[in-house]
Amino acid sequence: MGLPVLATDAGDIGLVLEECQAGLTVPEIGDPDAFEAAYEKWRKDLPFYSAKARQSSAEIRRRFSSETIAEQYADSWERAMTEFA
C-alpha cells in the first residue's frame, strides 16, 4: 500500500522489508526495550522508509496478489503430482 512498516518478523515480512527497504522488523518479540529501540530507529529513518515503500508498492502487491499466490500453489501441486505420480 506504499506505507512504511514496523513489524515483528513473521512469515515473509523480514525478507520483503530487507529486499525493498520499506521498513524495519523488531528483533525480539515481547521485549519492550527492543521494540522501543526499533521504533526510534524506524522513526528516525521514516522519510527513507516512506520513499522506498512508495517505490516498491506495485511490486509487493503483485508479488503477494491472490493471482500470484494461486499460480504458485498450482505450480507446486503440478510438480508434486508429476514427481510422485
N, CA, C and O atoms as a GROMACS GRO file, in nm:
protein
  340
    1MET      N    1   0.081  -0.119   0.000
    1MET     CA    2   0.000   0.000   0.000
    1MET      C    3   0.086   0.126   0.000
    1MET      O    4   0.034   0.238   0.006
    2GLY      N    5   0.216   0.110  -0.007
    2GLY     CA    6   0.303   0.226  -0.012
    2GLY      C    7   0.331   0.288   0.123
    2GLY      O    8   0.372   0.404   0.131
    3LEU      N    9   0.308   0.212   0.231
    3LEU     CA   10   0.330   0.264   0.365
    3LEU      C   11   0.450   0.197   0.429
    3LEU      O   12   0.470   0.077   0.411
    4PRO      N   13   0.531   0.271   0.503
    4PRO     CA   14   0.646   0.211   0.572
    4PRO      C   15   0.599   0.120   0.685
    4PRO      O   16   0.492   0.142   0.743
    5VAL      N   17   0.678   0.018   0.716
    5VAL     CA   18   0.636  -0.086   0.809
    5VAL      C   19   0.732  -0.096   0.926
    5VAL      O   20   0.854  -0.086   0.910
    6LEU      N   21   0.676  -0.118   1.045
    6LEU     CA   22   0.749  -0.162   1.162
    6LEU      C   23   0.672  -0.283   1.212
    6LEU      O   24   0.556  -0.270   1.252
    7ALA      N   25   0.736  -0.401   1.211
    7ALA     CA   26   0.663  -0.524   1.242
    7ALA      C   27   0.756  -0.627   1.304
    7ALA      O   28   0.879  -0.614   1.299
    8THR      N   29   0.696  -0.729   1.363
    8THR     CA   30   0.774  -0.844   1.404
    8THR      C   31   0.804  -0.926   1.279
    8THR      O   32   0.736  -0.911   1.177
    9ASP      N   33   0.903  -1.011   1.286
    9ASP     CA   34   0.947  -1.087   1.169
    9ASP      C   35   0.868  -1.217   1.158
    9ASP      O   36   0.914  -1.323   1.199
   10ALA      N   37   0.747  -1.206   1.103
   10ALA     CA   38   0.661  -1.323   1.083
   10ALA      C   39   0.643  -1.345   0.934
   10ALA      O   40   0.634  -1.249   0.856
   11GLY      N   41   0.637  -1.471   0.894
   11GLY     CA   42   0.619  -1.501   0.751
   11GLY      C   43   0.733  -1.442   0.670
   11GLY      O   44   0.850  -1.454   0.706
   12ASP      N   45   0.698  -1.378   0.560
   12ASP     CA   46   0.798  -1.318   0.470
   12ASP      C   47   0.820  -1.169   0.496
   12ASP      O   48   0.884  -1.102   0.415
   13ILE      N   49   0.769  -1.117   0.607
   13ILE     CA   50   0.781  -0.973   0.632
   13ILE      C   51   0.926  -0.929   0.636
   13ILE      O   52   0.962  -0.832   0.569
   14GLY      N   53   1.010  -0.998   0.712
   14GLY     CA   54   1.151  -0.961   0.721
   14GLY      C   55   1.220  -0.967   0.586
   14GLY      O   56   1.298  -0.878   0.552
   15LEU      N   57   1.193  -1.071   0.510
   15LEU     CA   58   1.253  -1.088   0.377
   15LEU      C   59   1.212  -0.972   0.285
   15LEU      O   60   1.297  -0.914   0.218
   16VAL      N   61   1.084  -0.941   0.283
   16VAL     CA   62   1.036  -0.834   0.195
   16VAL      C   63   1.092  -0.700   0.237
   16VAL      O   64   1.135  -0.621   0.152
   17LEU      N   65   1.094  -0.673   0.367
   17LEU     CA   66   1.147  -0.544   0.413
   17LEU      C   67   1.297  -0.533   0.384
   17LEU      O   68   1.346  -0.424   0.352
   18GLU      N   69   1.367  -0.642   0.396
   18GLU     CA   70   1.511  -0.640   0.364
   18GLU      C   71   1.532  -0.612   0.215
   18GLU      O   72   1.619  -0.533   0.178
   19GLU      N   73   1.452  -0.676   0.130
   19GLU     CA   74   1.466  -0.657  -0.014
   19GLU      C   75   1.428  -0.517  -0.059
   19GLU      O   76   1.499  -0.457  -0.140
   20CYS      N   77   1.317  -0.465  -0.008
   20CYS     CA   78   1.269  -0.336  -0.059
   20CYS      C   79   1.305  -0.219   0.031
   20CYS      O   80   1.287  -0.103  -0.007
   21GLN      N   81   1.356  -0.246   0.149
   21GLN     CA   82   1.399  -0.142   0.243
   21GLN      C   83   1.286  -0.047   0.280
   21GLN      O   84   1.308   0.072   0.299
   22ALA      N   85   1.165  -0.100   0.291
   22ALA     CA   86   1.047  -0.018   0.318
   22ALA      C   87   1.007  -0.020   0.465
   22ALA      O   88   0.896   0.019   0.499
   23GLY      N   89   1.095  -0.065   0.551
   23GLY     CA   90   1.063  -0.067   0.693
   23GLY      C   91   1.162  -0.150   0.771
   23GLY      O   92   1.271  -0.183   0.724
   24LEU      N   93   1.121  -0.183   0.890
   24LEU     CA   94   1.212  -0.245   0.986
   24LEU      C   95   1.137  -0.351   1.065
   24LEU      O   96   1.018  -0.337   1.090
   25THR      N   97   1.207  -0.457   1.104
   25THR     CA   98   1.146  -0.557   1.192
   25THR      C   99   1.201  -0.538   1.334
   25THR      O  100   1.314  -0.496   1.353
   26VAL      N  101   1.116  -0.571   1.431
   26VAL     CA  102   1.157  -0.569   1.571
   26VAL      C  103   1.228  -0.700   1.598
   26VAL      O  104   1.172  -0.807   1.574
   27PRO      N  105   1.352  -0.694   1.647
   27PRO     CA  106   1.432  -0.817   1.658
   27PRO      C  107   1.385  -0.915   1.766
   27PRO      O  108   1.407  -1.036   1.751
   28GLU      N  109   1.322  -0.867   1.872
   28GLU     CA  110   1.283  -0.956   1.983
   28GLU      C  111   1.136  -0.934   2.016
   28GLU      O  112   1.096  -0.825   2.058
   29ILE      N  113   1.056  -1.036   1.998
   29ILE     CA  114   0.914  -1.027   2.032
   29ILE      C  115   0.901  -1.029   2.184
   29ILE      O  116   0.964  -1.111   2.252
   30GLY      N  117   0.820  -0.940   2.237
   30GLY     CA  118   0.794  -0.937   2.380
   30GLY      C  119   0.897  -0.861   2.461
   30GLY      O  120   0.889  -0.861   2.584
   31ASP      N  121   0.993  -0.798   2.397
   31ASP     CA  122   1.096  -0.720   2.467
   31ASP      C  123   1.068  -0.572   2.444
   31ASP      O  124   1.096  -0.520   2.336
   32PRO      N  125   1.012  -0.503   2.544
   32PRO     CA  126   0.977  -0.363   2.526
   32PRO      C  127   1.097  -0.275   2.489
   32PRO      O  128   1.082  -0.179   2.413
   33ASP      N  129   1.214  -0.306   2.542
   33ASP     CA  130   1.332  -0.225   2.510
   33ASP      C  131   1.372  -0.243   2.364
   33ASP      O  132   1.410  -0.147   2.297
   34ALA      N  133   1.364  -0.366   2.314
   34ALA     CA  134   1.395  -0.392   2.174
   34ALA      C  135   1.293  -0.322   2.084
   34ALA      O  136   1.329  -0.266   1.980
   35PHE      N  137   1.167  -0.325   2.124
   35PHE     CA  138   1.064  -0.257   2.045
   35PHE      C  139   1.088  -0.107   2.043
   35PHE      O  140   1.079  -0.044   1.938
   36GLU      N  141   1.120  -0.050   2.158
   36GLU     CA  142   1.145   0.094   2.164
   36GLU      C  143   1.264   0.133   2.079
   36GLU      O  144   1.259   0.233   2.007
   37ALA      N  145   1.371   0.056   2.085
   37ALA     CA  146   1.491   0.085   2.004
   37ALA      C  147   1.458   0.076   1.856
   37ALA      O  148   1.499   0.161   1.777
   38ALA      N  149   1.384  -0.028   1.817
   38ALA     CA  150   1.347  -0.044   1.676
   38ALA      C  151   1.257   0.071   1.632
   38ALA      O  152   1.272   0.124   1.522
   39TYR      N  153   1.163   0.110   1.718
   39TYR     CA  154   1.073   0.220   1.685
   39TYR      C  155   1.151   0.350   1.665
   39TYR      O  156   1.126   0.424   1.570
   40GLU      N  157   1.243   0.378   1.754
   40GLU     CA  158   1.322   0.501   1.743
   40GLU      C  159   1.404   0.503   1.613
   40GLU      O  160   1.411   0.606   1.546
   41LYS      N  161   1.465   0.390   1.578
   41LYS     CA  162   1.540   0.384   1.453
   41LYS      C  163   1.446   0.400   1.334
   41LYS      O  164   1.476   0.475   1.241
   42TRP      N  165   1.331   0.331   1.337
   42TRP     CA  166   1.232   0.340   1.230
   42TRP      C  167   1.184   0.484   1.214
   42TRP      O  168   1.175   0.535   1.102
   43ARG      N  169   1.152   0.548   1.326
   43ARG     CA  170   1.103   0.686   1.321
   43ARG      C  171   1.209   0.782   1.266
   43ARG      O  172   1.177   0.872   1.188
   44LYS      N  173   1.335   0.762   1.306
   44LYS     CA  174   1.444   0.847   1.257
   44LYS      C  175   1.460   0.833   1.106
   44LYS      O  176   1.488   0.930   1.036
   45ASP      N  177   1.442   0.712   1.055
   45ASP     CA  178   1.461   0.684   0.912
   45ASP      C  179   1.329   0.682   0.835
   45ASP      O  180   1.325   0.636   0.721
   46LEU      N  181   1.223   0.732   0.894
   46LEU     CA  182   1.091   0.726   0.832
   46LEU      C  183   1.084   0.787   0.692
   46LEU      O  184   1.018   0.729   0.606
   47PRO      N  185   1.148   0.901   0.665
   47PRO     CA  186   1.142   0.953   0.527
   47PRO      C  187   1.200   0.854   0.424
   47PRO      O  188   1.146   0.839   0.315
   48PHE      N  189   1.310   0.788   0.460
   48PHE     CA  190   1.371   0.688   0.371
   48PHE      C  191   1.275   0.572   0.350
   48PHE      O  192   1.249   0.532   0.237
   49TYR      N  193   1.223   0.516   0.461
   49TYR     CA  194   1.132   0.402   0.451
   49TYR      C  195   1.006   0.438   0.373
   49TYR      O  196   0.955   0.356   0.296
   50SER      N  197   0.956   0.559   0.393
   50SER     CA  198   0.835   0.603   0.321
   50SER      C  199   0.860   0.608   0.171
   50SER      O  200   0.778   0.561   0.092
   51ALA      N  201   0.974   0.664   0.131
   51ALA     CA  202   1.006   0.672  -0.012
   51ALA      C  203   1.022   0.532  -0.071
   51ALA      O  204   0.971   0.505  -0.180
   52LYS      N  205   1.092   0.445  -0.002
   52LYS     CA  206   1.111   0.308  -0.052
   52LYS      C  207   0.978   0.232  -0.058
   52LYS      O  208   0.956   0.154  -0.150
   53ALA      N  209   0.891   0.255   0.040
   53ALA     CA  210   0.760   0.188   0.039
   53ALA      C  211   0.679   0.231  -0.082
   53ALA      O  212   0.616   0.148  -0.147
   54ARG      N  213   0.680   0.358  -0.113
   54ARG     CA  214   0.607   0.406  -0.231
   54ARG      C  215   0.667   0.347  -0.358
   54ARG      O  216   0.593   0.307  -0.449
   55GLN      N  217   0.800   0.341  -0.366
   55GLN     CA  218   0.867   0.285  -0.484
   55GLN      C  219   0.834   0.137  -0.503
   55GLN      O  220   0.817   0.092  -0.617
   56SER      N  221   0.823   0.064  -0.396
   56SER     CA  222   0.807  -0.083  -0.402
   56SER      C  223   0.662  -0.128  -0.401
   56SER      O  224   0.636  -0.247  -0.419
   57SER      N  225   0.570  -0.039  -0.381
   57SER     CA  226   0.430  -0.074  -0.360
   57SER      C  227   0.373  -0.165  -0.468
   57SER      O  228   0.317  -0.270  -0.437
   58ALA      N  229   0.387  -0.127  -0.593
   58ALA     CA  230   0.327  -0.206  -0.702
   58ALA      C  231   0.388  -0.347  -0.708
   58ALA      O  232   0.315  -0.444  -0.728
   59GLU      N  233   0.518  -0.358  -0.692
   59GLU     CA  234   0.584  -0.488  -0.699
   59GLU      C  235   0.541  -0.577  -0.582
   59GLU      O  236   0.517  -0.696  -0.601
   60ILE      N  237   0.532  -0.521  -0.465
   60ILE     CA  238   0.490  -0.601  -0.348
   60ILE      C  239   0.346  -0.647  -0.365
   60ILE      O  240   0.315  -0.763  -0.336
   61ARG      N  241   0.257  -0.560  -0.412
   61ARG     CA  242   0.117  -0.601  -0.436
   61ARG      C  243   0.111  -0.711  -0.541
   61ARG      O  244   0.033  -0.806  -0.526
   62ARG      N  245   0.192  -0.701  -0.646
   62ARG     CA  246   0.193  -0.804  -0.749
   62ARG      C  247   0.244  -0.936  -0.692
   62ARG      O  248   0.187  -1.042  -0.715
   63ARG      N  249   0.353  -0.927  -0.617
   63ARG     CA  250   0.418  -1.046  -0.562
   63ARG      C  251   0.327  -1.124  -0.467
   63ARG      O  252   0.332  -1.246  -0.463
   64PHE      N  253   0.244  -1.054  -0.392
   64PHE     CA  254   0.159  -1.118  -0.293
   64PHE      C  255   0.011  -1.115  -0.330
   64PHE      O  256  -0.076  -1.135  -0.245
   65SER      N  257  -0.018  -1.090  -0.457
   65SER     CA  258  -0.157  -1.089  -0.501
   65SER      C  259  -0.214  -1.230  -0.495
   65SER      O  260  -0.140  -1.329  -0.496
   66SER      N  261  -0.346  -1.239  -0.488
   66SER     CA  262  -0.409  -1.371  -0.485
   66SER      C  263  -0.380  -1.449  -0.613
   66SER      O  264  -0.368  -1.571  -0.610
   67GLU      N  265  -0.369  -1.378  -0.726
   67GLU     CA  266  -0.338  -1.446  -0.852
   67GLU      C  267  -0.198  -1.507  -0.849
   67GLU      O  268  -0.179  -1.622  -0.890
   68THR      N  269  -0.101  -1.431  -0.802
   68THR     CA  270   0.037  -1.482  -0.796
   68THR      C  271   0.047  -1.600  -0.701
   68THR      O  272   0.109  -1.701  -0.734
   69ILE      N  273  -0.014  -1.588  -0.583
   69ILE     CA  274  -0.008  -1.696  -0.485
   69ILE      C  275  -0.080  -1.820  -0.539
   69ILE      O  276  -0.032  -1.932  -0.520
   70ALA      N  277  -0.195  -1.801  -0.604
   70ALA     CA  278  -0.268  -1.914  -0.662
   70ALA      C  279  -0.183  -1.985  -0.768
   70ALA      O  280  -0.181  -2.108  -0.773
   71GLU      N  281  -0.113  -1.908  -0.851
   71GLU     CA  282  -0.024  -1.968  -0.952
   71GLU      C  283   0.086  -2.049  -0.886
   71GLU      O  284   0.120  -2.158  -0.932
   72GLN      N  285   0.143  -1.996  -0.779
   72GLN     CA  286   0.249  -2.068  -0.708
   72GLN      C  287   0.198  -2.199  -0.649
   72GLN      O  288   0.266  -2.301  -0.657
   73TYR      N  289   0.078  -2.196  -0.590
   73TYR     CA  290   0.019  -2.320  -0.538
   73TYR      C  291  -0.007  -2.419  -0.652
   73TYR      O  292   0.023  -2.537  -0.639
   74ALA      N  293  -0.063  -2.372  -0.760
   74ALA     CA  294  -0.093  -2.461  -0.872
   74ALA      C  295   0.035  -2.524  -0.927
   74ALA      O  296   0.039  -2.644  -0.954
   75ASP      N  297   0.140  -2.443  -0.944
   75ASP     CA  298   0.268  -2.496  -0.991
   75ASP      C  299   0.323  -2.600  -0.894
   75ASP      O  300   0.374  -2.704  -0.936
   76SER      N  301   0.313  -2.572  -0.765
   76SER     CA  302   0.363  -2.665  -0.664
   76SER      C  303   0.289  -2.798  -0.670
   76SER      O  304   0.351  -2.905  -0.665
   77TRP      N  305   0.155  -2.793  -0.680
   77TRP     CA  306   0.077  -2.915  -0.689
   77TRP      C  307   0.107  -2.991  -0.818
   77TRP      O  308   0.116  -3.114  -0.816
   78GLU      N  309   0.122  -2.920  -0.928
   78GLU     CA  310   0.155  -2.985  -1.056
   78GLU      C  311   0.289  -3.057  -1.047
   78GLU      O  312   0.301  -3.171  -1.091
   79ARG      N  313   0.390  -2.992  -0.990
   79ARG     CA  314   0.521  -3.057  -0.974
   79ARG      C  315   0.511  -3.179  -0.886
   79ARG      O  316   0.570  -3.283  -0.916
   80ALA      N  317   0.437  -3.167  -0.774
   80ALA     CA  318   0.422  -3.280  -0.683
   80ALA      C  319   0.352  -3.397  -0.751
   80ALA      O  320   0.394  -3.511  -0.735
   81MET      N  321   0.246  -3.369  -0.825
   81MET     CA  322   0.172  -3.477  -0.892
   81MET      C  323   0.258  -3.543  -1.000
   81MET      O  324   0.250  -3.664  -1.019
   82THR      N  325   0.338  -3.464  -1.071
   82THR     CA  326   0.425  -3.519  -1.175
   82THR      C  327   0.536  -3.603  -1.113
   82THR      O  328   0.567  -3.712  -1.161
   83GLU      N  329   0.595  -3.550  -1.007
   83GLU     CA  330   0.708  -3.619  -0.944
   83GLU      C  331   0.666  -3.746  -0.870
   83GLU      O  332   0.739  -3.845  -0.871
   84PHE      N  333   0.551  -3.744  -0.806
   84PHE     CA  334   0.512  -3.857  -0.720
   84PHE      C  335   0.399  -3.941  -0.778
   84PHE      O  336   0.345  -4.027  -0.709
   85ALA      N  337   0.361  -3.918  -0.903
   85ALA     CA  338   0.252  -3.996  -0.963
   85ALA      C  339   0.302  -4.126  -1.020
   85ALA      O  340   0.224  -4.204  -1.074
   0.00000   0.00000   0.00000
